[in-house]
Amino acid sequence: LRVWRVMLLAVCSRRPLLDAHLIRLSVRGLFSESGVWERDYKAETRRRVEQWWHGRIQEQWQRDAADQSSRKKFYVLSMFPYPSGRLHMGHVRVYTISDTISHFQRMRGHQVLNPMGWDAFGLPAENAAIERGLDPEDWTKSNIESMRKQLDSLGLCFNWDRVSESLHSTDGGLDLNFGVLYFPDEAIFNRHPADVRVLSKMLTANVVDVSSISIVFVSSCFLFRNSVLQPLLDALADLPEWYGVKSMQANWIGDCSGCFFNHIMKVDGRDSGEVLAAYTGSPEAVFGAAYVSVLPSHRLLHGSSALKTALLRALRPGRDSLTEVTALNVFTGREVPVVISSKKEFDGHLDTVMGIPDSSEEEAELAQSLGLSWISVLKTEQDGTQTLINSDEFTGQSRAEAFNSVTQKARERNAGGYLTSAKLRDWLISRQRYWGTPIPIVHCSACGPVPVPVEELPVTLPKVSSLSGKGASPLKTAQDWLRCQCPRCKGPAERETDTMDTFVDSSWYYFRYTDPQNPLRPFEHSRADHWMPVDVYIGGKEHAVMHLYYARFLSHFCRDQGMVSHREPFRKLLVQGLIKGQTFRVAETGQYLTKEDIDFSGPEPIQRDSGSRLQVTWEKMSKSKQNGLDPQEVLQQYGLDTMRLYLLYAAPPEQDILWDVKTDAIPGVLRWQARLWGLITKLRAAREGPETPNPSVLNKRERSEARKIWENKNYAITQVTGHFTEDFLFNAAISRLMGLTNTLSQASSRVVLHSVEFEEALASLCVMAAPMCPHLASELWAGLSQVRNPLGSVLLGKGSVLQQPWPSVDPEYLQTPDTLQLSVRINNKACGSVSVPREVAQDAQKVQELVLNSSLGARLLSERVIKKAILSPRTALINFLVDE
């Protein structure tokens, strides 16, 4: 029936049938089995092609992902989404970019990891569940199921096997597993040194599940954070350009020019059990400290601190208050008083500083006003330099020498000394809410905070009867879960009811993807080393500072703990801009209007009912602003490949896209797809004719035309490959492919039939388009694979287009000749060419002399008045403007 239908259509439209072979193909579709044969790439054809190839491309991706051969790895990572239930165009853009890069790298022969997961915990999910009266877990799981289907409908190829079922539940998974907990100045490490060993092993211990593997770290000396802070800052210089992110991170961290020293806090000469870390910008002068100063807001004056009573007894609001509390410097062995500062804040984000009069006039004045004594530790020499005195083994060293030797010795003694910044804020990661990672700590009235033993992990969230979003943590209502036995003294205790913030989860998830099914530890060292670092990390610039800083910190920490071999987690960062839609607001009220409420018939849009003037702007797409766009609507109207090409072509990745399909890139990418379709049809039709292709029959002009096609193909391969590997300018890559399409579209019929250059250029064009429009390219390649009498070997490759190797530049093209042919124009009219040395090709004066001294110049220019000679900076061309 299909054969008769095609024949009938041909007769009625007076279109010749090429031959029986083409009729036979029409039974299966134009090129494959996707649908009824069409000459033009129309909307219905696009729909059938994409329906046919949609699942097949994803299935082939999964089969290739299972190949564990020794190919070189390539790790593509996109920032995972919060499972709200609906994808927006921003999601589609970032995942289209990751999918495009993944296909490209697979075609280059890499073993590619392109995983996907869910930012499932956190306040948004809890608040949404409260609004709807639902359980957060049920709400999250239903949204994940919905968004997974949406991602599949977009034809995106992820390594879904890298996400276990537990990755979005309360009993374990990617965004719940591995936390970092900071108890500011808590004495966990100091009261119970054995806990340090237990906690440090929690990462690598053989635990039942990884859902609650946590590092409870940083006592009063910021033990681990400050040990990697300076390397975090220094390592920025070795990273490639991150679209301004490196400078933002450097500013966030600040200048690491000082450090903290540990102090044992005493009252009436007795150890209080508290250890305090105090900051100084002059660690070389540490032996000259006169006091330690804390802010009135310091935690020691609040909560359950053992020093609270003594400090409050001395507090005089608005005045510098000398207290009976003293601080024994662990490094120097010298004891100084504690002062409550009159200030509300210190420079940066500090709340505890050391007062060293020799290094600060302000600190000297404060010590004098309180009647404090101190030891001078700095001596000014005749040449103006300063050396240390009264500083034990460091006496006699210059300040610069002592800065290094003091901090190094302090680190060796575990007394502080890690260079850090005064402006870096502490990482607050706990929330007084329900839907988050449980913190594996119990609180005992006798023992204080105690970590949950490794053998009792994981700590899982209990079910709670109701959530209100108000008051204390809902976990306090789960009495059966809350009350427990102290792991140390076996007395009654209560579990920690704070949960971790999602910044913790996203700080290490890239590690878990490398070994997602491991039930014993967060990840195996060897597997993490195989995949890490991430080769390209893709996400929004709004995460440029906090998330990326925390993720880098965790990676440096894991390297210091011997868990991985690489310090930096991400090699290249690709920041994508927003997708903005037009908004229409009533000027008087600020109300956002839908397009149905607007009259567009006049020169300016107005409100349909009132005729009110409107403010028209471009803003981030949002339901509240009535400018949102459902990806499914775009998909139904234009198809998968058109939407992908639009998102890649409309702007470079880091720039915003102003979505306007009428005047923007969609018409252009639709025309380009149709032209690609037409080129395949053109070659097939030529080769289906009675004449056998034979390159030897081409004349000189046709061979020159074929040579230009060859040059354009190699140039396109060079440019497109560079855009895919270096700057990720996919819009420029598409433009270059459009240029190659133009060249092929202008080819004469004899060159199409008889030249291997046309055939191979068209094949390369199809292969290079495949990562960006895989469905269309798959259909086109199926058509190319069935071309009769192929002249080259390219079309003989097995498999689909995405299984073809990425085209390489011909060696001959890479052999740069010593000379080039320079086109000569006179008054904008082409008149020939002249051979010139390549090294002078951009020297306008020398090129002009060479042309004038050539036979062409002598014949056409010797007797004419030259007004101006223009040498093109982009092409080998010179244009002489002369008097007629």
SULPE-V740925 format. One record per run of one state. SS is the DSSP state (alpha for helix, beta for strand, coil for the rest). FROM is the first residue (numbers start at 1). LEN is the number of residues. If there is no record, write none. Layout:
# SULPE-V740925
ss:SS from:FROM len:LEN
ss:SS from:FROM len:LEN
This chain:
# SULPE-V740925
ss:coil from:1 len:1
ss:alpha from:2 len:12
ss:coil from:14 len:6
ss:alpha from:20 len:9
ss:coil from:29 len:14
ss:alpha from:43 len:23
ss:coil from:66 len:7
ss:beta from:73 len:6
ss:coil from:79 len:2
ss:beta from:81 len:1
ss:coil from:82 len:7
ss:alpha from:89 len:19
ss:coil from:108 len:3
ss:beta from:111 len:4
ss:coil from:115 len:3
ss:beta from:118 len:1
ss:coil from:119 len:4
ss:alpha from:123 len:10
ss:coil from:133 len:3
ss:alpha from:136 len:18
ss:coil from:154 len:6
ss:alpha from:160 len:3
ss:coil from:163 len:2
ss:alpha from:165 len:4
ss:beta from:169 len:1
ss:coil from:170 len:2
ss:beta from:172 len:1
ss:coil from:173 len:6
ss:beta from:179 len:4
ss:coil from:183 len:5
ss:alpha from:188 len:4
ss:coil from:192 len:1
ss:alpha from:193 len:9
ss:coil from:202 len:12
ss:beta from:214 len:4
ss:coil from:218 len:7
ss:alpha from:225 len:14
ss:coil from:239 len:6
ss:alpha from:245 len:9
ss:coil from:254 len:4
ss:beta from:258 len:10
ss:coil from:268 len:2
ss:beta from:270 len:11
ss:coil from:281 len:2
ss:alpha from:283 len:6
ss:coil from:289 len:2
ss:beta from:291 len:4
ss:coil from:295 len:4
ss:alpha from:299 len:3
ss:coil from:302 len:6
ss:alpha from:308 len:7
ss:coil from:315 len:6
ss:beta from:321 len:9
ss:coil from:330 len:5
ss:beta from:335 len:6
ss:coil from:341 len:11
ss:beta from:352 len:4
ss:coil from:356 len:1
ss:alpha from:357 len:3
ss:coil from:360 len:1
ss:alpha from:361 len:9
ss:coil from:370 len:8
ss:beta from:378 len:3
ss:coil from:381 len:5
ss:beta from:386 len:3
ss:coil from:389 len:3
ss:alpha from:392 len:3
ss:coil from:395 len:3
ss:beta from:398 len:1
ss:alpha from:399 len:14
ss:coil from:413 len:3
ss:beta from:416 len:5
ss:coil from:421 len:9
ss:beta from:430 len:2
ss:coil from:432 len:5
ss:beta from:437 len:2
ss:coil from:439 len:2
ss:beta from:441 len:4
ss:coil from:445 len:3
ss:beta from:448 len:4
ss:coil from:452 len:2
ss:alpha from:454 len:3
ss:coil from:457 len:17
ss:alpha from:474 len:4
ss:coil from:478 len:1
ss:alpha from:479 len:4
ss:beta from:483 len:3
ss:coil from:486 len:6
ss:beta from:492 len:4
ss:coil from:496 len:3
ss:beta from:499 len:2
ss:coil from:501 len:1
ss:alpha from:502 len:4
ss:coil from:506 len:3
ss:alpha from:509 len:7
ss:coil from:516 len:9
ss:alpha from:525 len:7
ss:coil from:532 len:2
ss:beta from:534 len:7
ss:alpha from:541 len:3
ss:coil from:544 len:2
ss:alpha from:546 len:15
ss:coil from:561 len:9
ss:beta from:570 len:7
ss:coil from:577 len:2
ss:beta from:579 len:8
ss:coil from:587 len:5
ss:beta from:592 len:1
ss:coil from:593 len:2
ss:alpha from:595 len:3
ss:beta from:598 len:2
ss:coil from:600 len:6
ss:beta from:606 len:2
ss:coil from:608 len:5
ss:beta from:613 len:8
ss:coil from:621 len:10
ss:alpha from:631 len:8
ss:coil from:639 len:1
ss:alpha from:640 len:10
ss:coil from:650 len:7
ss:beta from:657 len:2
ss:coil from:659 len:7
ss:alpha from:666 len:23
ss:coil from:689 len:6
ss:alpha from:695 len:3
ss:coil from:698 len:2
ss:alpha from:700 len:28
ss:coil from:728 len:2
ss:alpha from:730 len:16
ss:coil from:746 len:3
ss:alpha from:749 len:6
ss:coil from:755 len:1
ss:alpha from:756 len:15
ss:coil from:771 len:3
ss:alpha from:774 len:12
ss:coil from:786 len:8
ss:alpha from:794 len:3
ss:coil from:797 len:4
ss:alpha from:801 len:3
ss:coil from:804 len:7
ss:alpha from:811 len:4
ss:coil from:815 len:4
ss:beta from:819 len:8
ss:coil from:827 len:2
ss:beta from:829 len:9
ss:alpha from:838 len:3
ss:coil from:841 len:3
ss:alpha from:844 len:9
ss:coil from:853 len:2
ss:alpha from:855 len:6
ss:coil from:861 len:5
ss:beta from:866 len:6
ss:coil from:872 len:5
ss:beta from:877 len:6
ss:coil from:883 len:2
